[in-house]
Amino acid sequence: MSSSSITINNIKQSTIISTQVFGISLFIIGVIGHTLSIYVFTRRIFRSNPCVCYFLASTVSGCVVVYINIPLKLLQVGYNIDVFTYSVAMCQSLTYILNSVRVLPSWFIALASIDRFLCSSSSVTLRGWSSMRIAYRAIPCTVLFIGIAFIHVPFYNTILLPQRSCSIASTAYRSFFGIWNLVFWSWIPTICMLVFGLLTIRHIRQGSRRIVPQNTGNLRQRDQKKINRQLFQMLMIQSFVFGATTTILSIGNLYVSITSNLIVKNDVDKANDTLLATIVNWIATIGPCTNFYLFVLSSQSFRGEVIKLFLRLRPTPTANTITASYIPQTRY
């Protein structure tokens, strides 16, 4: 066996191992985190907040990534069970669904940043746009928009022979799709998060200068302002994580597609490109899988609801157990 064959086998083995480690770890982390996030976001303290509605939508779309995207990719690369190659229709439909669904969490976080900007405005008209009614309309509209934006994906994916893999057939479209992902998955949501986050900070500072402290302030209003501040903290951390991870993926895929068009690559280079694409794809999956843990770190109210859940699950001593523990011992 030549040295190049050994190198290629080692790279392929590294790709398989990294897929198994990332896939299994992120699946477990995501299942636990999203289950707890859905529980917390449906509590009374958060239920009527439109920003939480966007967070919940991001969590639900993250569930789709965890329960569908990760297992399919894990089976495909980690265990050589490729359901994408069962038929051309399966290849095209699954590719379309996976590529469109994984974009949704970052777009919902961008909508949450817009909602925080509207909610913190001094304008009554702008604050009126921060409502559950708007959130209930914006979420399905965003899903529809992303579905239409990625409608071109299935037409350029097919089963390639002789390796029999579901992939993009055209090298020109591969470069285009790298740029498309960079724009729609990284730049637009990240820029929205950054711009509206900075504008929200500006609104908060302007509001703090206008407000005169009063001892007779309403307790409910103070609690709501506290929750709004914590939601903004949650939003900023989420924005940073989504922006960083998706940008890494887009740049990595763009590098692979551009270099494939500029130079002729041997089998070792192609194996390295596959390893790079695998790693950056798993890095981009970190954002949708770790929402819960970022929320716990950034919000006291969120942590409080999680603690209440675990306290409810803690076994309580029964009446018989308590009575038995106080029965005096009889000496004979």
Secondary structure as GFF3:
##gff-version 3
##sequence-region A 1 332
A	DSSP	alpha_helix	3	41	.	.	.	ID=ss1
A	DSSP	alpha_helix	44	47	.	.	.	ID=ss2
A	DSSP	alpha_helix	50	64	.	.	.	ID=ss3
A	DSSP	pi_helix	65	69	.	.	.	ID=ss4
A	DSSP	alpha_helix	70	73	.	.	.	ID=ss5
A	DSSP	pi_helix	74	78	.	.	.	ID=ss6
A	DSSP	three_ten_helix	83	85	.	.	.	ID=ss7
A	DSSP	alpha_helix	88	101	.	.	.	ID=ss8
A	DSSP	alpha_helix	104	119	.	.	.	ID=ss9
A	DSSP	alpha_helix	124	128	.	.	.	ID=ss10
A	DSSP	alpha_helix	132	149	.	.	.	ID=ss11
A	DSSP	three_ten_helix	153	156	.	.	.	ID=ss12
A	DSSP	beta_strand	157	160	.	.	.	ID=ss13
A	DSSP	beta_strand	165	168	.	.	.	ID=ss14
A	DSSP	alpha_helix	171	181	.	.	.	ID=ss15
A	DSSP	pi_helix	182	187	.	.	.	ID=ss16
A	DSSP	alpha_helix	188	210	.	.	.	ID=ss17
A	DSSP	alpha_helix	219	262	.	.	.	ID=ss18
A	DSSP	alpha_helix	267	289	.	.	.	ID=ss19
A	DSSP	alpha_helix	291	298	.	.	.	ID=ss20
A	DSSP	alpha_helix	300	313	.	.	.	ID=ss21
A	DSSP	alpha_helix	319	325	.	.	.	ID=ss22
###
